[in-house]
């Protein structure tokens, strides 16, 4: 039984994989995104199912250098 769905947005695989595994081992379902576009797609696909978003405040995405993880979360809470 899943405790809930966590969307984890993190550009560093070295950080992303250990936390993903730790959350899954504790019973959470975890979806990940490594960049802004992937995060937006996951949010669109899972919007009604997401219980928690864990995000990288210093998300480094060369395509979107002006955006942080916080900006992606703001988009989630204030869809256009």
mmCIF file of the N, C-alpha and C atoms, coordinates in Angstrom:
data_MODEL
# 
_entry.id   MODEL 
# 
loop_
_atom_site.group_PDB 
_atom_site.id 
_atom_site.type_symbol 
_atom_site.label_atom_id 
_atom_site.label_alt_id 
_atom_site.label_comp_id 
_atom_site.label_asym_id 
_atom_site.label_entity_id 
_atom_site.label_seq_id 
_atom_site.pdbx_PDB_ins_code 
_atom_site.Cartn_x 
_atom_site.Cartn_y 
_atom_site.Cartn_z 
_atom_site.occupancy 
_atom_site.B_iso_or_equiv 
_atom_site.pdbx_formal_charge 
_atom_site.auth_seq_id 
_atom_site.auth_comp_id 
_atom_site.auth_asym_id 
_atom_site.auth_atom_id 
_atom_site.pdbx_PDB_model_num 
ATOM 1   N N  . UNK A 1 1  ? 0.840  -1.182 0.000   1.00 0.00 ? 1  UNK A N  1 
ATOM 2   C CA . UNK A 1 1  ? 0.000  0.000  0.000   1.00 0.00 ? 1  UNK A CA 1 
ATOM 3   C C  . UNK A 1 1  ? 0.884  1.245  0.000   1.00 0.00 ? 1  UNK A C  1 
ATOM 4   N N  . UNK A 1 2  ? 0.595  2.158  -0.904  1.00 0.00 ? 2  UNK A N  1 
ATOM 5   C CA . UNK A 1 2  ? 1.368  3.389  -1.031  1.00 0.00 ? 2  UNK A CA 1 
ATOM 6   C C  . UNK A 1 2  ? 0.885  4.433  -0.026  1.00 0.00 ? 2  UNK A C  1 
ATOM 7   N N  . UNK A 1 3  ? 1.837  5.143  0.565   1.00 0.00 ? 3  UNK A N  1 
ATOM 8   C CA . UNK A 1 3  ? 1.504  6.222  1.492   1.00 0.00 ? 3  UNK A CA 1 
ATOM 9   C C  . UNK A 1 3  ? 1.107  7.495  0.754   1.00 0.00 ? 3  UNK A C  1 
ATOM 10  N N  . UNK A 1 4  ? 1.417  7.577  -0.510  1.00 0.00 ? 4  UNK A N  1 
ATOM 11  C CA . UNK A 1 4  ? 1.092  8.751  -1.308  1.00 0.00 ? 4  UNK A CA 1 
ATOM 12  C C  . UNK A 1 4  ? 2.082  8.891  -2.435  1.00 0.00 ? 4  UNK A C  1 
ATOM 13  N N  . UNK A 1 5  ? 1.815  9.849  -3.319  1.00 0.00 ? 5  UNK A N  1 
ATOM 14  C CA . UNK A 1 5  ? 2.668  10.071 -4.474  1.00 0.00 ? 5  UNK A CA 1 
ATOM 15  C C  . UNK A 1 5  ? 3.536  11.299 -4.253  1.00 0.00 ? 5  UNK A C  1 
ATOM 16  N N  . UNK A 1 6  ? 4.828  11.104 -4.406  1.00 0.00 ? 6  UNK A N  1 
ATOM 17  C CA . UNK A 1 6  ? 5.806  12.177 -4.290  1.00 0.00 ? 6  UNK A CA 1 
ATOM 18  C C  . UNK A 1 6  ? 6.365  12.444 -5.678  1.00 0.00 ? 6  UNK A C  1 
ATOM 19  N N  . UNK A 1 7  ? 6.353  13.701 -6.099  1.00 0.00 ? 7  UNK A N  1 
ATOM 20  C CA . UNK A 1 7  ? 7.053  14.102 -7.306  1.00 0.00 ? 7  UNK A CA 1 
ATOM 21  C C  . UNK A 1 7  ? 8.358  14.727 -6.854  1.00 0.00 ? 7  UNK A C  1 
ATOM 22  N N  . UNK A 1 8  ? 9.456  14.171 -7.299  1.00 0.00 ? 8  UNK A N  1 
ATOM 23  C CA . UNK A 1 8  ? 10.786 14.621 -6.885  1.00 0.00 ? 8  UNK A CA 1 
ATOM 24  C C  . UNK A 1 8  ? 11.480 15.240 -8.087  1.00 0.00 ? 8  UNK A C  1 
ATOM 25  N N  . UNK A 1 9  ? 11.740 16.545 -8.014  1.00 0.00 ? 9  UNK A N  1 
ATOM 26  C CA . UNK A 1 9  ? 12.386 17.292 -9.094  1.00 0.00 ? 9  UNK A CA 1 
ATOM 27  C C  . UNK A 1 9  ? 13.809 17.592 -8.657  1.00 0.00 ? 9  UNK A C  1 
ATOM 28  N N  . UNK A 1 10 ? 14.766 16.966 -9.325  1.00 0.00 ? 10 UNK A N  1 
ATOM 29  C CA . UNK A 1 10 ? 16.186 17.112 -8.962  1.00 0.00 ? 10 UNK A CA 1 
ATOM 30  C C  . UNK A 1 10 ? 17.026 16.845 -10.197 1.00 0.00 ? 10 UNK A C  1 
ATOM 31  N N  . UNK A 1 11 ? 17.934 17.761 -10.521 1.00 0.00 ? 11 UNK A N  1 
ATOM 32  C CA . UNK A 1 11 ? 18.758 17.600 -11.712 1.00 0.00 ? 11 UNK A CA 1 
ATOM 33  C C  . UNK A 1 11 ? 19.951 16.671 -11.489 1.00 0.00 ? 11 UNK A C  1 
ATOM 34  N N  . UNK A 1 12 ? 20.373 16.480 -10.276 1.00 0.00 ? 12 UNK A N  1 
ATOM 35  C CA . UNK A 1 12 ? 21.532 15.641 -9.980  1.00 0.00 ? 12 UNK A CA 1 
ATOM 36  C C  . UNK A 1 12 ? 21.104 14.195 -9.722  1.00 0.00 ? 12 UNK A C  1 
ATOM 37  N N  . UNK A 1 13 ? 21.510 13.306 -10.606 1.00 0.00 ? 13 UNK A N  1 
ATOM 38  C CA . UNK A 1 13 ? 21.154 11.894 -10.420 1.00 0.00 ? 13 UNK A CA 1 
ATOM 39  C C  . UNK A 1 13 ? 21.751 11.332 -9.138  1.00 0.00 ? 13 UNK A C  1 
ATOM 40  N N  . UNK A 1 14 ? 22.944 11.803 -8.782  1.00 0.00 ? 14 UNK A N  1 
ATOM 41  C CA . UNK A 1 14 ? 23.599 11.337 -7.559  1.00 0.00 ? 14 UNK A CA 1 
ATOM 42  C C  . UNK A 1 14 ? 22.783 11.660 -6.314  1.00 0.00 ? 14 UNK A C  1 
ATOM 43  N N  . UNK A 1 15 ? 22.008 12.710 -6.351  1.00 0.00 ? 15 UNK A N  1 
ATOM 44  C CA . UNK A 1 15 ? 21.129 13.053 -5.234  1.00 0.00 ? 15 UNK A CA 1 
ATOM 45  C C  . UNK A 1 15 ? 19.740 12.462 -5.424  1.00 0.00 ? 15 UNK A C  1 
ATOM 46  N N  . UNK A 1 16 ? 19.294 12.407 -6.665  1.00 0.00 ? 16 UNK A N  1 
ATOM 47  C CA . UNK A 1 16 ? 17.923 11.971 -6.961  1.00 0.00 ? 16 UNK A CA 1 
ATOM 48  C C  . UNK A 1 16 ? 17.699 10.499 -6.610  1.00 0.00 ? 16 UNK A C  1 
ATOM 49  N N  . UNK A 1 17 ? 18.581 9.629  -7.032  1.00 0.00 ? 17 UNK A N  1 
ATOM 50  C CA . UNK A 1 17 ? 18.357 8.194  -6.855  1.00 0.00 ? 17 UNK A CA 1 
ATOM 51  C C  . UNK A 1 17 ? 18.333 7.733  -5.395  1.00 0.00 ? 17 UNK A C  1 
ATOM 52  N N  . UNK A 1 18 ? 19.263 8.174  -4.534  1.00 0.00 ? 18 UNK A N  1 
ATOM 53  C CA . UNK A 1 18 ? 19.194 7.714  -3.131  1.00 0.00 ? 18 UNK A CA 1 
ATOM 54  C C  . UNK A 1 18 ? 17.912 8.134  -2.410  1.00 0.00 ? 18 UNK A C  1 
ATOM 55  N N  . UNK A 1 19 ? 17.475 9.385  -2.629  1.00 0.00 ? 19 UNK A N  1 
ATOM 56  C CA . UNK A 1 19 ? 16.247 9.819  -1.949  1.00 0.00 ? 19 UNK A CA 1 
ATOM 57  C C  . UNK A 1 19 ? 15.039 9.106  -2.523  1.00 0.00 ? 19 UNK A C  1 
ATOM 58  N N  . UNK A 1 20 ? 15.020 8.903  -3.834  1.00 0.00 ? 20 UNK A N  1 
ATOM 59  C CA . UNK A 1 20 ? 13.922 8.153  -4.456  1.00 0.00 ? 20 UNK A CA 1 
ATOM 60  C C  . UNK A 1 20 ? 13.823 6.763  -3.839  1.00 0.00 ? 20 UNK A C  1 
ATOM 61  N N  . UNK A 1 21 ? 14.952 6.084  -3.743  1.00 0.00 ? 21 UNK A N  1 
ATOM 62  C CA . UNK A 1 21 ? 14.951 4.735  -3.162  1.00 0.00 ? 21 UNK A CA 1 
ATOM 63  C C  . UNK A 1 21 ? 14.524 4.766  -1.696  1.00 0.00 ? 21 UNK A C  1 
ATOM 64  N N  . UNK A 1 22 ? 14.996 5.739  -0.937  1.00 0.00 ? 22 UNK A N  1 
ATOM 65  C CA . UNK A 1 22 ? 14.633 5.835  0.480   1.00 0.00 ? 22 UNK A CA 1 
ATOM 66  C C  . UNK A 1 22 ? 13.134 6.047  0.648   1.00 0.00 ? 22 UNK A C  1 
ATOM 67  N N  . UNK A 1 23 ? 12.557 6.921  -0.163  1.00 0.00 ? 23 UNK A N  1 
ATOM 68  C CA . UNK A 1 23 ? 11.111 7.164  -0.081  1.00 0.00 ? 23 UNK A CA 1 
ATOM 69  C C  . UNK A 1 23 ? 10.316 5.920  -0.480  1.00 0.00 ? 23 UNK A C  1 
ATOM 70  N N  . UNK A 1 24 ? 10.755 5.256  -1.548  1.00 0.00 ? 24 UNK A N  1 
ATOM 71  C CA . UNK A 1 24 ? 10.065 4.034  -1.980  1.00 0.00 ? 24 UNK A CA 1 
ATOM 72  C C  . UNK A 1 24 ? 10.168 2.944  -0.915  1.00 0.00 ? 24 UNK A C  1 
ATOM 73  N N  . UNK A 1 25 ? 11.307 2.832  -0.273  1.00 0.00 ? 25 UNK A N  1 
ATOM 74  C CA . UNK A 1 25 ? 11.481 1.833  0.792   1.00 0.00 ? 25 UNK A CA 1 
ATOM 75  C C  . UNK A 1 25 ? 10.576 2.106  1.989   1.00 0.00 ? 25 UNK A C  1 
ATOM 76  N N  . UNK A 1 26 ? 10.140 3.340  2.130   1.00 0.00 ? 26 UNK A N  1 
ATOM 77  C CA . UNK A 1 26 ? 9.242  3.712  3.228   1.00 0.00 ? 26 UNK A CA 1 
ATOM 78  C C  . UNK A 1 26 ? 7.777  3.691  2.811   1.00 0.00 ? 26 UNK A C  1 
ATOM 79  N N  . UNK A 1 27 ? 7.507  3.260  1.567   1.00 0.00 ? 27 UNK A N  1 
ATOM 80  C CA . UNK A 1 27 ? 6.129  3.052  1.149   1.00 0.00 ? 27 UNK A CA 1 
ATOM 81  C C  . UNK A 1 27 ? 5.521  4.109  0.249   1.00 0.00 ? 27 UNK A C  1 
ATOM 82  N N  . UNK A 1 28 ? 6.307  5.091  -0.173  1.00 0.00 ? 28 UNK A N  1 
ATOM 83  C CA . UNK A 1 28 ? 5.788  6.120  -1.065  1.00 0.00 ? 28 UNK A CA 1 
ATOM 84  C C  . UNK A 1 28 ? 5.972  5.703  -2.515  1.00 0.00 ? 28 UNK A C  1 
ATOM 85  N N  . UNK A 1 29 ? 5.052  6.138  -3.352  1.00 0.00 ? 29 UNK A N  1 
ATOM 86  C CA . UNK A 1 29 ? 5.236  6.022  -4.794  1.00 0.00 ? 29 UNK A CA 1 
ATOM 87  C C  . UNK A 1 29 ? 5.965  7.291  -5.207  1.00 0.00 ? 29 UNK A C  1 
ATOM 88  N N  . UNK A 1 30 ? 7.044  7.166  -5.987  1.00 0.00 ? 30 UNK A N  1 
ATOM 89  C CA . UNK A 1 30 ? 7.861  8.318  -6.340  1.00 0.00 ? 30 UNK A CA 1 
ATOM 90  C C  . UNK A 1 30 ? 7.997  8.413  -7.854  1.00 0.00 ? 30 UNK A C  1 
ATOM 91  N N  . UNK A 1 31 ? 7.687  9.578  -8.373  1.00 0.00 ? 31 UNK A N  1 
ATOM 92  C CA . UNK A 1 31 ? 7.947  9.910  -9.772  1.00 0.00 ? 31 UNK A CA 1 
ATOM 93  C C  . UNK A 1 31 ? 9.025  10.984 -9.757  1.00 0.00 ? 31 UNK A C  1 
ATOM 94  N N  . UNK A 1 32 ? 9.927  10.961 -10.731 1.00 0.00 ? 32 UNK A N  1 
ATOM 95  C CA . UNK A 1 32 ? 11.026 11.914 -10.744 1.00 0.00 ? 32 UNK A CA 1 
ATOM 96  C C  . UNK A 1 32 ? 11.042 12.722 -12.033 1.00 0.00 ? 32 UNK A C  1 
ATOM 97  N N  . UNK A 1 33 ? 11.691 13.865 -11.954 1.00 0.00 ? 33 UNK A N  1 
ATOM 98  C CA . UNK A 1 33 ? 11.937 14.715 -13.108 1.00 0.00 ? 33 UNK A CA 1 
ATOM 99  C C  . UNK A 1 33 ? 13.313 15.345 -12.924 1.00 0.00 ? 33 UNK A C  1 
ATOM 100 N N  . UNK A 1 34 ? 14.084 15.365 -14.003 1.00 0.00 ? 34 UNK A N  1 
ATOM 101 C CA . UNK A 1 34 ? 15.458 15.863 -13.914 1.00 0.00 ? 34 UNK A CA 1 
ATOM 102 C C  . UNK A 1 34 ? 15.629 17.276 -14.474 1.00 0.00 ? 34 UNK A C  1 
ATOM 103 N N  . UNK A 1 35 ? 14.584 17.809 -15.093 1.00 0.00 ? 35 UNK A N  1 
ATOM 104 C CA . UNK A 1 35 ? 14.683 19.160 -15.643 1.00 0.00 ? 35 UNK A CA 1 
ATOM 105 C C  . UNK A 1 35 ? 13.298 19.799 -15.685 1.00 0.00 ? 35 UNK A C  1 
ATOM 106 N N  . UNK A 1 36 ? 13.263 21.045 -16.094 1.00 0.00 ? 36 UNK A N  1 
ATOM 107 C CA . UNK A 1 36 ? 12.012 21.807 -16.083 1.00 0.00 ? 36 UNK A CA 1 
ATOM 108 C C  . UNK A 1 36 ? 10.956 21.178 -16.989 1.00 0.00 ? 36 UNK A C  1 
ATOM 109 N N  . UNK A 1 37 ? 11.336 20.826 -18.214 1.00 0.00 ? 37 UNK A N  1 
ATOM 110 C CA . UNK A 1 37 ? 10.355 20.238 -19.127 1.00 0.00 ? 37 UNK A CA 1 
ATOM 111 C C  . UNK A 1 37 ? 9.788  18.932 -18.590 1.00 0.00 ? 37 UNK A C  1 
ATOM 112 N N  . UNK A 1 38 ? 10.646 18.075 -18.050 1.00 0.00 ? 38 UNK A N  1 
ATOM 113 C CA . UNK A 1 38 ? 10.177 16.806 -17.479 1.00 0.00 ? 38 UNK A CA 1 
ATOM 114 C C  . UNK A 1 38 ? 9.270  17.059 -16.280 1.00 0.00 ? 38 UNK A C  1 
ATOM 115 N N  . UNK A 1 39 ? 9.608  18.045 -15.465 1.00 0.00 ? 39 UNK A N  1 
ATOM 116 C CA . UNK A 1 39 ? 8.771  18.381 -14.306 1.00 0.00 ? 39 UNK A CA 1 
ATOM 117 C C  . UNK A 1 39 ? 7.393  18.843 -14.754 1.00 0.00 ? 39 UNK A C  1 
ATOM 118 N N  . UNK A 1 40 ? 7.366  19.701 -15.764 1.00 0.00 ? 40 UNK A N  1 
ATOM 119 C CA . UNK A 1 40 ? 6.082  20.188 -16.274 1.00 0.00 ? 40 UNK A CA 1 
ATOM 120 C C  . UNK A 1 40 ? 5.231  19.042 -16.816 1.00 0.00 ? 40 UNK A C  1 
ATOM 121 N N  . UNK A 1 41 ? 5.869  18.115 -17.526 1.00 0.00 ? 41 UNK A N  1 
ATOM 122 C CA . UNK A 1 41 ? 5.136  16.967 -18.071 1.00 0.00 ? 41 UNK A CA 1 
ATOM 123 C C  . UNK A 1 41 ? 4.594  16.079 -16.960 1.00 0.00 ? 41 UNK A C  1 
ATOM 124 N N  . UNK A 1 42 ? 5.403  15.823 -15.936 1.00 0.00 ? 42 UNK A N  1 
ATOM 125 C CA . UNK A 1 42 ? 4.962  14.995 -14.816 1.00 0.00 ? 42 UNK A CA 1 
ATOM 126 C C  . UNK A 1 42 ? 3.799  15.663 -14.076 1.00 0.00 ? 42 UNK A C  1 
ATOM 127 N N  . UNK A 1 43 ? 3.912  16.974 -13.873 1.00 0.00 ? 43 UNK A N  1 
ATOM 128 C CA . UNK A 1 43 ? 2.839  17.699 -13.184 1.00 0.00 ? 43 UNK A CA 1 
ATOM 129 C C  . UNK A 1 43 ? 1.551  17.630 -13.995 1.00 0.00 ? 43 UNK A C  1 
ATOM 130 N N  . UNK A 1 44 ? 1.654  17.830 -15.286 1.00 0.00 ? 44 UNK A N  1 
ATOM 131 C CA . UNK A 1 44 ? 0.473  17.755 -16.151 1.00 0.00 ? 44 UNK A CA 1 
ATOM 132 C C  . UNK A 1 44 ? -0.149 16.360 -16.098 1.00 0.00 ? 44 UNK A C  1 
ATOM 133 N N  . UNK A 1 45 ? 0.689  15.344 -16.155 1.00 0.00 ? 45 UNK A N  1 
ATOM 134 C CA . UNK A 1 45 ? 0.207  13.957 -16.177 1.00 0.00 ? 45 UNK A CA 1 
ATOM 135 C C  . UNK A 1 45 ? -0.363 13.520 -14.829 1.00 0.00 ? 45 UNK A C  1 
ATOM 136 N N  . UNK A 1 46 ? 0.217  14.001 -13.742 1.00 0.00 ? 46 UNK A N  1 
ATOM 137 C CA . UNK A 1 46 ? -0.120 13.492 -12.409 1.00 0.00 ? 46 UNK A CA 1 
ATOM 138 C C  . UNK A 1 46 ? -0.808 14.509 -11.505 1.00 0.00 ? 46 UNK A C  1 
ATOM 139 N N  . UNK A 1 47 ? -1.175 15.636 -12.030 1.00 0.00 ? 47 UNK A N  1 
ATOM 140 C CA . UNK A 1 47 ? -1.655 16.774 -11.220 1.00 0.00 ? 47 UNK A CA 1 
ATOM 141 C C  . UNK A 1 47 ? -2.581 16.388 -10.068 1.00 0.00 ? 47 UNK A C  1 
ATOM 142 N N  . UNK A 1 48 ? -3.592 15.622 -10.327 1.00 0.00 ? 48 UNK A N  1 
ATOM 143 C CA . UNK A 1 48 ? -4.586 15.288 -9.295  1.00 0.00 ? 48 UNK A CA 1 
ATOM 144 C C  . UNK A 1 48 ? -4.100 14.217 -8.324  1.00 0.00 ? 48 UNK A C  1 
ATOM 145 N N  . UNK A 1 49 ? -3.018 13.541 -8.647  1.00 0.00 ? 49 UNK A N  1 
ATOM 146 C CA . UNK A 1 49 ? -2.536 12.444 -7.812  1.00 0.00 ? 49 UNK A CA 1 
ATOM 147 C C  . UNK A 1 49 ? -1.399 12.842 -6.877  1.00 0.00 ? 49 UNK A C  1 
ATOM 148 N N  . UNK A 1 50 ? -0.737 13.966 -7.147  1.00 0.00 ? 50 UNK A N  1 
ATOM 149 C CA . UNK A 1 50 ? 0.456  14.373 -6.393  1.00 0.00 ? 50 UNK A CA 1 
ATOM 150 C C  . UNK A 1 50 ? 0.068  14.773 -4.981  1.00 0.00 ? 50 UNK A C  1 
ATOM 151 N N  . UNK A 1 51 ? 0.749  14.165 -4.001  1.00 0.00 ? 51 UNK A N  1 
ATOM 152 C CA . UNK A 1 51 ? 0.546  14.528 -2.602  1.00 0.00 ? 51 UNK A CA 1 
ATOM 153 C C  . UNK A 1 51 ? 1.614  15.504 -2.119  1.00 0.00 ? 51 UNK A C  1 
ATOM 154 N N  . UNK A 1 52 ? 2.849  15.310 -2.596  1.00 0.00 ? 52 UNK A N  1 
ATOM 155 C CA . UNK A 1 52 ? 3.980  16.135 -2.158  1.00 0.00 ? 52 UNK A CA 1 
ATOM 156 C C  . UNK A 1 52 ? 4.914  16.341 -3.342  1.00 0.00 ? 52 UNK A C  1 
ATOM 157 N N  . UNK A 1 53 ? 5.468  17.560 -3.449  1.00 0.00 ? 53 UNK A N  1 
ATOM 158 C CA . UNK A 1 53 ? 6.529  17.816 -4.417  1.00 0.00 ? 53 UNK A CA 1 
ATOM 159 C C  . UNK A 1 53 ? 7.794  18.151 -3.628  1.00 0.00 ? 53 UNK A C  1 
ATOM 160 N N  . UNK A 1 54 ? 8.846  17.406 -3.878  1.00 0.00 ? 54 UNK A N  1 
ATOM 161 C CA . UNK A 1 54 ? 10.170 17.699 -3.326  1.00 0.00 ? 54 UNK A CA 1 
ATOM 162 C C  . UNK A 1 54 ? 10.960 18.285 -4.483  1.00 0.00 ? 54 UNK A C  1 
ATOM 163 N N  . UNK A 1 55 ? 11.474 19.502 -4.305  1.00 0.00 ? 55 UNK A N  1 
ATOM 164 C CA . UNK A 1 55 ? 12.111 20.146 -5.436  1.00 0.00 ? 55 UNK A CA 1 
ATOM 165 C C  . UNK A 1 55 ? 13.479 20.709 -5.102  1.00 0.00 ? 55 UNK A C  1 
ATOM 166 N N  . UNK A 1 56 ? 14.254 20.827 -6.152  1.00 0.00 ? 56 UNK A N  1 
ATOM 167 C CA . UNK A 1 56 ? 15.599 21.364 -6.087  1.00 0.00 ? 56 UNK A CA 1 
ATOM 168 C C  . UNK A 1 56 ? 15.491 22.881 -6.242  1.00 0.00 ? 56 UNK A C  1 
ATOM 169 N N  . UNK A 1 57 ? 15.816 23.613 -5.194  1.00 0.00 ? 57 UNK A N  1 
ATOM 170 C CA . UNK A 1 57 ? 15.721 25.069 -5.237  1.00 0.00 ? 57 UNK A CA 1 
ATOM 171 C C  . UNK A 1 57 ? 16.764 25.669 -6.181  1.00 0.00 ? 57 UNK A C  1 
ATOM 172 N N  . UNK A 1 58 ? 17.822 24.947 -6.468  1.00 0.00 ? 58 UNK A N  1 
ATOM 173 C CA . UNK A 1 58 ? 18.849 25.429 -7.398  1.00 0.00 ? 58 UNK A CA 1 
ATOM 174 C C  . UNK A 1 58 ? 18.863 24.568 -8.660  1.00 0.00 ? 58 UNK A C  1 
ATOM 175 N N  . UNK A 1 59 ? 17.702 24.259 -9.150  1.00 0.00 ? 59 UNK A N  1 
ATOM 176 C CA . UNK A 1 59 ? 17.566 23.434 -10.340 1.00 0.00 ? 59 UNK A CA 1 
ATOM 177 C C  . UNK A 1 59 ? 18.353 24.066 -11.485 1.00 0.00 ? 59 UNK A C  1 
ATOM 178 N N  . UNK A 1 60 ? 19.264 23.301 -12.060 1.00 0.00 ? 60 UNK A N  1 
ATOM 179 C CA . UNK A 1 60 ? 20.089 23.810 -13.155 1.00 0.00 ? 60 UNK A CA 1 
ATOM 180 C C  . UNK A 1 60 ? 19.650 23.157 -14.457 1.00 0.00 ? 60 UNK A C  1 
ATOM 181 N N  . UNK A 1 61 ? 18.976 23.958 -15.268 1.00 0.00 ? 61 UNK A N  1 
ATOM 182 C CA . UNK A 1 61 ? 18.491 23.476 -16.552 1.00 0.00 ? 61 UNK A CA 1 
ATOM 183 C C  . UNK A 1 61 ? 18.959 24.465 -17.608 1.00 0.00 ? 61 UNK A C  1 
ATOM 184 N N  . UNK A 1 62 ? 19.905 24.053 -18.469 1.00 0.00 ? 62 UNK A N  1 
ATOM 185 C CA . UNK A 1 62 ? 20.438 24.976 -19.470 1.00 0.00 ? 62 UNK A CA 1 
ATOM 186 C C  . UNK A 1 62 ? 19.371 25.574 -20.380 1.00 0.00 ? 62 UNK A C  1 
ATOM 187 N N  . UNK A 1 63 ? 18.298 24.831 -20.613 1.00 0.00 ? 63 UNK A N  1 
ATOM 188 C CA . UNK A 1 63 ? 17.218 25.337 -21.462 1.00 0.00 ? 63 UNK A CA 1 
ATOM 189 C C  . UNK A 1 63 ? 16.420 26.441 -20.772 1.00 0.00 ? 63 UNK A C  1 
ATOM 190 N N  . UNK A 1 64 ? 16.329 26.377 -19.448 1.00 0.00 ? 64 UNK A N  1 
ATOM 191 C CA . UNK A 1 64 ? 15.562 27.337 -18.656 1.00 0.00 ? 64 UNK A CA 1 
ATOM 192 C C  . UNK A 1 64 ? 16.437 27.880 -17.517 1.00 0.00 ? 64 UNK A C  1 
ATOM 193 N N  . UNK A 1 65 ? 17.520 28.593 -17.810 1.00 0.00 ? 65 UNK A N  1 
ATOM 194 C CA . UNK A 1 65 ? 18.452 29.029 -16.750 1.00 0.00 ? 65 UNK A CA 1 
ATOM 195 C C  . UNK A 1 65 ? 17.849 30.007 -15.748 1.00 0.00 ? 65 UNK A C  1 
ATOM 196 N N  . UNK A 1 66 ? 16.783 30.688 -16.123 1.00 0.00 ? 66 UNK A N  1 
ATOM 197 C CA . UNK A 1 66 ? 16.164 31.666 -15.231 1.00 0.00 ? 66 UNK A CA 1 
ATOM 198 C C  . UNK A 1 66 ? 15.194 31.040 -14.233 1.00 0.00 ? 66 UNK A C  1 
ATOM 199 N N  . UNK A 1 67 ? 14.861 29.758 -14.394 1.00 0.00 ? 67 UNK A N  1 
ATOM 200 C CA . UNK A 1 67 ? 13.876 29.112 -13.520 1.00 0.00 ? 67 UNK A CA 1 
ATOM 201 C C  . UNK A 1 67 ? 14.542 28.308 -12.410 1.00 0.00 ? 67 UNK A C  1 
ATOM 202 N N  . UNK A 1 68 ? 13.933 28.350 -11.250 1.00 0.00 ? 68 UNK A N  1 
ATOM 203 C CA . UNK A 1 68 ? 14.366 27.529 -10.117 1.00 0.00 ? 68 UNK A CA 1 
ATOM 204 C C  . UNK A 1 68 ? 13.299 26.471 -9.839  1.00 0.00 ? 68 UNK A C  1 
ATOM 205 N N  . UNK A 1 69 ? 13.592 25.583 -8.935  1.00 0.00 ? 69 UNK A N  1 
ATOM 206 C CA . UNK A 1 69 ? 12.582 24.609 -8.527  1.00 0.00 ? 69 UNK A CA 1 
ATOM 207 C C  . UNK A 1 69 ? 11.358 25.299 -7.953  1.00 0.00 ? 69 UNK A C  1 
ATOM 208 N N  . UNK A 1 70 ? 11.569 26.404 -7.270  1.00 0.00 ? 70 UNK A N  1 
ATOM 209 C CA . UNK A 1 70 ? 10.449 27.159 -6.702  1.00 0.00 ? 70 UNK A CA 1 
ATOM 210 C C  . UNK A 1 70 ? 9.539  27.683 -7.801  1.00 0.00 ? 70 UNK A C  1 
ATOM 211 N N  . UNK A 1 71 ? 10.120 28.117 -8.919  1.00 0.00 ? 71 UNK A N  1 
ATOM 212 C CA . UNK A 1 71 ? 9.305  28.607 -10.035 1.00 0.00 ? 71 UNK A CA 1 
ATOM 213 C C  . UNK A 1 71 ? 8.418  27.502 -10.601 1.00 0.00 ? 71 UNK A C  1 
ATOM 214 N N  . UNK A 1 72 ? 8.949  26.303 -10.675 1.00 0.00 ? 72 UNK A N  1 
ATOM 215 C CA . UNK A 1 72 ? 8.160  25.168 -11.164 1.00 0.00 ? 72 UNK A CA 1 
ATOM 216 C C  . UNK A 1 72 ? 6.995  24.903 -10.201 1.00 0.00 ? 72 UNK A C  1 
ATOM 217 N N  . UNK A 1 73 ? 7.245  24.983 -8.905  1.00 0.00 ? 73 UNK A N  1 
ATOM 218 C CA . UNK A 1 73 ? 6.177  24.785 -7.913  1.00 0.00 ? 73 UNK A CA 1 
ATOM 219 C C  . UNK A 1 73 ? 5.124  25.883 -8.015  1.00 0.00 ? 73 UNK A C  1 
ATOM 220 N N  . UNK A 1 74 ? 5.555  27.107 -8.235  1.00 0.00 ? 74 UNK A N  1 
ATOM 221 C CA . UNK A 1 74 ? 4.605  28.221 -8.388  1.00 0.00 ? 74 UNK A CA 1 
ATOM 222 C C  . UNK A 1 74 ? 3.703  27.974 -9.587  1.00 0.00 ? 74 UNK A C  1 
ATOM 223 N N  . UNK A 1 75 ? 4.277  27.485 -10.684 1.00 0.00 ? 75 UNK A N  1 
ATOM 224 C CA . UNK A 1 75 ? 3.458  27.127 -11.843 1.00 0.00 ? 75 UNK A CA 1 
ATOM 225 C C  . UNK A 1 75 ? 2.417  26.075 -11.484 1.00 0.00 ? 75 UNK A C  1 
ATOM 226 N N  . UNK A 1 76 ? 2.803  25.111 -10.655 1.00 0.00 ? 76 UNK A N  1 
ATOM 227 C CA . UNK A 1 76 ? 1.891  24.036 -10.241 1.00 0.00 ? 76 UNK A CA 1 
ATOM 228 C C  . UNK A 1 76 ? 0.697  24.616 -9.485  1.00 0.00 ? 76 UNK A C  1 
ATOM 229 N N  . UNK A 1 77 ? 0.974  25.533 -8.570  1.00 0.00 ? 77 UNK A N  1 
ATOM 230 C CA . UNK A 1 77 ? -0.090 26.077 -7.737  1.00 0.00 ? 77 UNK A CA 1 
ATOM 231 C C  . UNK A 1 77 ? -0.870 27.199 -8.426  1.00 0.00 ? 77 UNK A C  1 
ATOM 232 N N  . UNK A 1 78 ? -0.316 27.758 -9.495  1.00 0.00 ? 78 UNK A N  1 
ATOM 233 C CA . UNK A 1 78 ? -0.978 28.841 -10.230 1.00 0.00 ? 78 UNK A CA 1 
ATOM 234 C C  . UNK A 1 78 ? -0.987 28.528 -11.716 1.00 0.00 ? 78 UNK A C  1 
ATOM 235 N N  . UNK A 1 79 ? -1.715 27.480 -12.119 1.00 0.00 ? 79 UNK A N  1 
ATOM 236 C CA . UNK A 1 79 ? -1.713 27.123 -13.543 1.00 0.00 ? 79 UNK A CA 1 
ATOM 237 C C  . UNK A 1 79 ? -2.335 28.234 -14.382 1.00 0.00 ? 79 UNK A C  1 
ATOM 238 N N  . UNK A 1 80 ? -1.858 28.323 -15.611 1.00 0.00 ? 80 UNK A N  1 
ATOM 239 C CA . UNK A 1 80 ? -2.373 29.366 -16.519 1.00 0.00 ? 80 UNK A CA 1 
ATOM 240 C C  . UNK A 1 80 ? -3.642 28.940 -17.156 1.00 0.00 ? 80 UNK A C  1 
# 
